[in-house]
Every structure is written in C-alpha cells, then in structure tokens.
Amino acid sequence: MSEYSQLIRLSADYSIKPFDCGNADLNEFLFQDAVEHAKELLAMTYLLEGKNCTKAYFSVLNDSVRRLDADSIKSFKRKLLHDIPHKKRSYHSYPAVKIGRFAVHKDFHNKNFGRKMLDHIKGFFLDNNKAGCRFITIDSYCDSVGFYLKNGFDFLSEKDKTEDTRLMYFDMKAIIPDKSAL
Ligand SMILES: CC(C)(COP(=O)(O)OP(=O)(O)OC[C@H]1O[C@@H](n2cnc3c(N)ncnc32)[C@H](O)[C@@H]1OP(=O)(O)O)[C@@H](O)C(=O)NCCC(=O)NCCS
C-alpha cells in the first residue's frame, strides 16, 4: 500500500477527505455511518488516503461461515472434505472476517487499487493473527462478482443466485506460503 498512500484506521475525530466511488450507499456509509459503527464495535473502517482525497476504503467485522450456509455448494463441500482434517469437518461454523464495505474512488477504478486492497486485507488477517480466521467473506453486489472471482473468491451458496448480492468467500489457507510452518 505504501506505493500509493497511507492506510488509516478511521477514528471519531478524523476529517474524511472527499470520496466518491459512484455508489451512493457506499459513499453515505463512509461519511455518515462508519464512525458510529466503529464506536459500537460493529465494524472498523480503514481509509486509503491520498493527498487530496480518500482513494479507497473498506470496513471489516468478525463473521463465521456456517456449514448450513454452504451446504448447496459442491466446491465448498469438497473443500471441507479434502482440506479440513477429519475431526474438524463436523464443526457447525468456521471463523471468518467479513468485508462489510469495500470501495475505490471512481477516479482510481481499473488501476489495481481494488486488488491491492484485497491483498492487504488478506495479509491483515493472516500475519501474526491473534485469532483463527479461515475465511474472508463478502456479500458482493452482482455487478462486482467478477472482481471477487478474479481475486480468488468463490460463491458460498446457490440460494442467492437471483438476489441483488451474492455471498462469497476466500479461503485463507490458499495463501499460507508454507502450510506446515504455523
Ligand atoms: C469493484 C471495485 C472495488 C473494483 O476496484 P478496482 O480498483 O476498479 O479494480 P482493479 O483495478 O483492482 O481490478 C482487478 C481486476 O478485476 C477486474 N474488475 C474490476 N471491477 C470489476 C467488475 N465490476 N466486474 C468484473 N471485473 C472487474 C479488472 O478488470 C481487473 O481484471 P484483470 O486482472 O483481468 O485486469 C470498484 O470498481 C468500486 O469501488 N466500485 C464501486 C463500489 C463497489 O461496487 N464496491 C463493491 C461492493 S461489493
């Protein structure tokens, strides 16, 4: 991230620089709701600051992937069967972090900012992690599904196929360099 600018955790007294990602709900969340969410410990927001504007932001919160949510998806079932040791396959849920909001300023779309931010989030919850976090989840707008697929995410359910958003996941195990190192 340093090649672009500074990543800042949003605090109550922080003056947010101008931001427009082209989506009114995501713009509004940043300016009107993000601080309240932080105060209530519901979601923490991080800003990628440029000199004159906010280049991008994301907010994150703890989550879990329930086996029930994923039961209709064959690829996820296969993952449970092959990747997760036998005794742990019967857990009802698996630890995760949800990306609650994710947006790049429209002036910076298609310049790899989104990909770099996702990579940052993956590292954020893997490096020296204080708690187990196997998956990253997102409720993706249908328009953005292709972006998450390109970044290693997959669908968690088929039940939301006709909805406005799709529940997607990324398996953190995929990016542990040496899986025997932990
Ligand atoms: C969706 C969004 C975050 C993508 O960020 P971005 O910085 O423009 O994306 P990147 O430049 O990092 O793109 C990485 C790859 O994803 C592709 N991509 C980007 N947006 C895409 C989309 N909406 N659908 C399909 N593919 C997309 C790019 O073409 C690129 O592919 P490549 O590796 O083949 O070149 C950004 O467009 C945005 O903020 N949109 C408005 C808010 C929003 O919809 N947020 C998502 C909420 S779920």
The ligand as an SDF file (V2000), in Angstrom:
LIG
                    3D

 48 50  0  0  0  0  0  0  0  0999 V2000
  -15.4820   -3.0500   -7.6260 C   0  0  0  0  0  0  0  0  0  0  0  0
  -14.2650   -2.1940   -7.3340 C   0  0  0  0  0  0  0  0  0  0  0  0
  -13.9420   -2.2660   -5.8540 C   0  0  0  0  0  0  0  0  0  0  0  0
  -13.0700   -2.7180   -8.1580 C   0  0  0  0  0  0  0  0  0  0  0  0
  -11.9200   -1.9710   -7.8410 O   0  0  0  0  0  0  0  0  0  0  0  0
  -10.8700   -1.5560   -8.9540 P   0  0  0  0  0  0  0  0  0  0  0  0
   -9.7170   -0.9010   -8.2790 O   0  0  0  0  0  0  0  0  0  0  0  0
  -11.5410   -0.7760  -10.0300 O   0  0  0  0  0  0  0  0  0  0  0  0
  -10.4310   -2.9810   -9.5560 O   0  0  0  0  0  0  0  0  0  0  0  0
   -8.9750   -3.4620  -10.0170 P   0  0  0  0  0  0  0  0  0  0  0  0
   -8.3950   -2.4270  -10.9350 O   0  0  0  0  0  0  0  0  0  0  0  0
   -8.1450   -3.8360   -8.8460 O   0  0  0  0  0  0  0  0  0  0  0  0
   -9.3690   -4.7510  -10.8800 O   0  0  0  0  0  0  0  0  0  0  0  0
   -8.7630   -6.0290  -10.6980 C   0  0  0  0  0  0  0  0  0  0  0  0
   -9.3540   -6.9530  -11.7750 C   0  0  0  0  0  0  0  0  0  0  0  0
  -10.7790   -7.0540  -11.5930 O   0  0  0  0  0  0  0  0  0  0  0  0
  -11.4730   -6.6170  -12.7650 C   0  0  0  0  0  0  0  0  0  0  0  0
  -12.6630   -5.8800  -12.3520 N   0  0  0  0  0  0  0  0  0  0  0  0
  -12.7410   -4.7000  -11.7130 C   0  0  0  0  0  0  0  0  0  0  0  0
  -14.0290   -4.3860  -11.4640 N   0  0  0  0  0  0  0  0  0  0  0  0
  -14.7740   -5.3980  -11.9930 C   0  0  0  0  0  0  0  0  0  0  0  0
  -16.1770   -5.6610  -12.0500 C   0  0  0  0  0  0  0  0  0  0  0  0
  -17.0670   -4.8110  -11.5270 N   0  0  0  0  0  0  0  0  0  0  0  0
  -16.5770   -6.8170  -12.6420 N   0  0  0  0  0  0  0  0  0  0  0  0
  -15.6930   -7.7000  -13.1810 C   0  0  0  0  0  0  0  0  0  0  0  0
  -14.3450   -7.4980  -13.1270 N   0  0  0  0  0  0  0  0  0  0  0  0
  -13.9020   -6.3620  -12.5460 C   0  0  0  0  0  0  0  0  0  0  0  0
  -10.4730   -5.7240  -13.5020 C   0  0  0  0  0  0  0  0  0  0  0  0
  -10.7520   -5.6660  -14.8770 O   0  0  0  0  0  0  0  0  0  0  0  0
   -9.1570   -6.4320  -13.1990 C   0  0  0  0  0  0  0  0  0  0  0  0
   -9.0620   -7.5830  -14.0310 O   0  0  0  0  0  0  0  0  0  0  0  0
   -7.6570   -8.0480  -14.7180 P   0  0  0  0  0  0  0  0  0  0  0  0
   -6.8310   -8.6160  -13.5980 O   0  0  0  0  0  0  0  0  0  0  0  0
   -8.0870   -9.0880  -15.6960 O   0  0  0  0  0  0  0  0  0  0  0  0
   -7.0520   -6.8350  -15.3030 O   0  0  0  0  0  0  0  0  0  0  0  0
  -14.5100   -0.7100   -7.7690 C   0  0  0  0  0  0  0  0  0  0  0  0
  -14.9100   -0.6850   -9.1150 O   0  0  0  0  0  0  0  0  0  0  0  0
  -15.5430    0.0150   -6.9490 C   0  0  0  0  0  0  0  0  0  0  0  0
  -15.2060    0.5700   -5.9020 O   0  0  0  0  0  0  0  0  0  0  0  0
  -16.8140    0.0460   -7.4140 N   0  0  0  0  0  0  0  0  0  0  0  0
  -17.8740    0.8000   -6.7540 C   0  0  0  0  0  0  0  0  0  0  0  0
  -18.1970    0.2410   -5.3920 C   0  0  0  0  0  0  0  0  0  0  0  0
  -18.4860   -1.2480   -5.3890 C   0  0  0  0  0  0  0  0  0  0  0  0
  -19.2130   -1.7540   -6.2340 O   0  0  0  0  0  0  0  0  0  0  0  0
  -17.8700   -1.9450   -4.4090 N   0  0  0  0  0  0  0  0  0  0  0  0
  -18.0280   -3.3800   -4.2620 C   0  0  0  0  0  0  0  0  0  0  0  0
  -19.0360   -3.6530   -3.2080 C   0  0  0  0  0  0  0  0  0  0  0  0
  -19.3740   -5.3860   -3.1120 S   0  0  0  0  0  0  0  0  0  0  0  0
  1  2  1  0
  2  3  1  0
  2  4  1  0
  2 36  1  0
  4  5  1  0
  5  6  1  0
  6  7  2  0
  6  8  1  0
  6  9  1  0
  9 10  1  0
 10 11  2  0
 10 12  1  0
 10 13  1  0
 13 14  1  0
 14 15  1  0
 15 16  1  0
 15 30  1  0
 16 17  1  0
 17 18  1  0
 17 28  1  0
 18 19  1  0
 18 27  1  0
 19 20  2  0
 20 21  1  0
 21 22  1  0
 21 27  2  0
 22 23  1  0
 22 24  2  0
 24 25  1  0
 25 26  2  0
 26 27  1  0
 28 29  1  0
 28 30  1  0
 30 31  1  0
 31 32  1  0
 32 33  2  0
 32 34  1  0
 32 35  1  0
 36 37  1  0
 36 38  1  0
 38 39  2  0
 38 40  1  0
 40 41  1  0
 41 42  1  0
 42 43  1  0
 43 44  2  0
 43 45  1  0
 45 46  1  0
 46 47  1  0
 47 48  1  0
M  END
$$$$
